[in-house]
Amino acid sequence: MDFGLIPVNVGSARPESIVALSQKAEEVGLESLWTFEHAIVPVDYASKYPYSADGKMGVTPETPFVDPLIALSLVAGHTTKIRLGTGVNILPQVSPLLLAKQAASLDVISGGRFMLGVGIGWLREEFDAMGVPFEKRGARFDDYIEAMRKIWSGEVVEHQGEFVTWSGFKSHPLPTQDPFPVVIGGTKGKAFARVAKYGQGWFSPTPSVEHLSADLQKMADACAEVGRDPAEIEVTCMWTPQMGLDSVKAFGDLGVSRLVVPLFAFGTGNPIHALDKFGDEVIAALS
């Protein structure tokens, strides 16, 4: 089982803190580092965050959110092997051409360590601030992914979709990895159909073996509809040390490849010390 850490870009905007946390994570044997994305945090919002009981994010409007791709570029320059992932970026509210270029560039400068995690988003107020319609964001997501894949192919891009019309160009550099790993997050709406059709990975926000088992069946059903083997899809889940080491085996038995630990699970102490303890008590114990 591989272990990741999330988020490396939230809570501190000090580059030395981000670098120190990332280097310690690599030193103790974590496999990956992940980010959260919000361009804004509204002072008040009517939108409901789908993965908390109260429908609210666990941050304040003053919480620093360093842009994920900038934060991971910083990390890439100060680490050598740990993988880098966005968990997840909100695809329908940004330019797919720019994101395709940024993602390919980050994969190249990191030596093929980047995983682009994307989702459709839930915060209407953020879409409004970005000047992008909240409606039809799922269809926009689908069109964007199909178009971005054409950019990463290296072929002359020809794409005429509902939201993207591109013709007669190329964009280099191409990603180092082929296929470039797109990780699709979420469990709501058509998330499983999108994972089956477009994803190399699935990021589940559900830190529960029981819920995950049911969700994996939904993903298997979606894969069957498009003739795809669900074993091709790398499964990433949230996990906390409080769940116990026995739960790691249970996740592994279900086919989970990676467990990502949220920073808040380590409490309010020094995260560097917490990572040393995690390396000794979890990674070493399971190796």
N, C-alpha and C positions, 0 to 999 in steps of 0.2 A: 504493500500500500504506500502510495506517495502522499505527502502532506504539503499543503500550501498555507499561506497566510494572507488575510485580507482585513482591512485595506491598508496599503502602504502609503496612500496619498491623502488621507483624511485625518484631520486633527492637528497636524503640524505642517506649516509651510516652510520650515527651516530645512534647507538642503542637507545640512550635516546630519540632521536627525533621520531623514529619509535614507541617506546613504548608510549610516551606522546600523539602522534596523535591517536594511537589505543585506548588508555584509554579514551581520550576525546570523540572519536566517540561512544564508548560504553556508556559513561555517558549521552550523549545527546539523545540517543535512536536510533542510527543507527543499522540496523539489521546485516550488513555484511561489511567486508573489503576485497578488491581485489588487485591483483598484475598484473603487466605486466611482460612479459619475453622476454629478448634477452641476449644471452650469450656474444654477441659482437655487436658493432655498427660500421659498416664500415666507413672509412673516406670518401669514395665515393662508390656508388653502382648503378648498372643498373636496379636492381629489382624495381618494382613499388609497393609501399604500396597501397593496394586497397581501403583504406577508407579515403584518402585525395585527394584533387583536384590536388596537385602538385606531388603526388606519393612519398612523402617523410615523414618519421617519424618526429615528433615534438621534437626531441632530438638531441644533439650533441654526437660525439664519446666519449666525456669526462663525459657525464651524468652517474652518478652511477646507476646501476641496481643491487641491492642486489638480489641474487638468491631467487626466490619466495618461495620455500619451507623452506629455512632457515629463511627468513623474517617472514613467517607465524608461524614458530615454536617459534620464539621470541615473537610474538604477543600472541600466545596461552598460553605461560607461564605467561603473564602479564594481561590477561583478563579472564573473566569467562563465558560469554554468547554470545558474538558477533560471528557471523559465519565468516568463512574464506574461500576465494575462489581464484583460479587462473584464471585470465581473459585475455588471456588464455596462458597455456603452450604449447609449440610446440612439439607435441607428436612424429612425425616421425623422429626427429633428435636425439632422446635419446634412451637408453636401456629401453624397456618396463618392463623388470623384475625389474630393479632398481627403476623405477618410481612407479611400483605397490607396491613395498616394502615401499618406502618413503611415498606414499599417504596413505597406510593403517596405517603406524606408526603415521603420523600426525593426522589422524582421531582419533586414540586411545589416543594420549597424549593430544588432545584438547577436549576430552570428546564427540566425535561425532559431531564436528562443521565444518568439512572440506568438501568443494565441489571442485572436480577436474575439472577445466575448461580446455579444450584442443581444439587445432585446427591443421590444416595441415601445416601452415606456408606459407610464401610468399617470404622470403629473401634468394635467392639462395646463396648469398655470405656467409651467416651464416651456411647453410648446408655444403658448401665447407669447411669452417673452422672446422666444427665438423666431417668431414670425412664421411658424409652420402650422398648418391645420392639424388639429388633434384627431379629427375624423379621418377614417380610412388609413390610419397609421399602419395597420397590419398589411394592407395591400401595398402601401408604400415600401414597407420593409421588404416584402417579397421582391418587388421590382428592383430595389436597390441591390439586394444580394445577388440577384441574377446578373445585373449589370456590372457589379464589382468583380465578379468571377471572370468576366470577359477581359477586364483590365489586367488581372493577374495572370491571364493565360499567355500573354505575350503576342497574341495575334492582333491584327487590326480590329479595333472595336467597332462593332455594328450592333446597336441595341435600340429598338424602338418599343418602348413600353408605355404604360399609362402615365408614369411620373418622370421617366428618364428617356431622352432621345439623344443618342450619341452616334457619331458616324465618322469613320476615316481617321482615327488617331491611335497612337500607342502611348503608354506611360511606363517609363523605366526609372529606377530599377524594379525588376520583378522580385517578389518575395523569395527568400532563400529556400523556404520549405515548399514542397510541391506534393500533394495539394497543401495550400496554405490553410492552417487550421482555424475554422470558424466555429466558435462555441456559442450555442444559442441558450439563453437563460429563460427560466420561468416555467410555470405549470398551468397558466391560465389561457383561456381562449384556444387558439390554434397552435399553441407552443409545440406540442408533440408532432403535429403535422409538419411544422417548419423544421424541427430537428431532423425528422426522417428525410425530408427533401433536401435540406441545405447544409446540415451540420456535420462537422467531424467530431463534435463534442456537445454534451448537454450539461449545463450548470443548473443543478437543482437547488432551490433555496430551502428545501425541506430537511431539517436536521432530525429525521425520524425514520427508523428502519421500516416501521409499519406503513407510513405514508409513502415512503419511497417504493416499496414493493408494489403498491397499487399503481403508482405513477409509471414504473417500469413496464407494467403490463400495457398501459395506455401507449407508451412509446413503441412497444413491440407491435401493437395493433396498427399504429400509424406506419411503421416500417413495412408491415405486411401489405398495406394498401399501395405502396409504391415499389414493392419488390426488393426491399433492401434488408440486409442482415443487420439486426440491432447490435450484434457483436462488433460491428465496425465503428460504433459510436462510443467515444470515451466519456464515462460518466463521472462527474465531479459533484460532490455534496458538501454542505456545511457540516461541521462537527466541532464539539467542544470537549476538552479533557474531562469535564464533569460527567460526560456520558460513559466514561470507563473504557478500558482497553478491550473488554469483551465485545463492545459494540463495533470496534474496528473489524473484527472477524465477521460479524454479521453483515456489515456493509460490503466487505470483500466477497462474501458468499453470494451476494446479490449481483456482483459484477461491477462494483464501484472501483474505479481506478485511483481516485484522488479524493482526499478529505481536506477541506479548507477550513482553517481555524480563524474565527474572527478575533481581532485584537482585544475586544472587550472581554473575552473569556479569560484573559490573563489578569483582570482586575485593574486597579489604578496604580500599581507599582511600576517600577522601571521595566519596560518591555524587553530590554536587552537581557536583564537577569532572568526574566520569565522564559525567554527563548533558550537560555542555557539549561534551565530546569527542564524545559520541554524536550530538548535534545537528549538529556540524560534519562528522563523518566518515560518518554513515549517512543521517540525514534530509535534509541539504542535498545530499548526493551523489546521492540518488535522486529529488529533487524536480525 
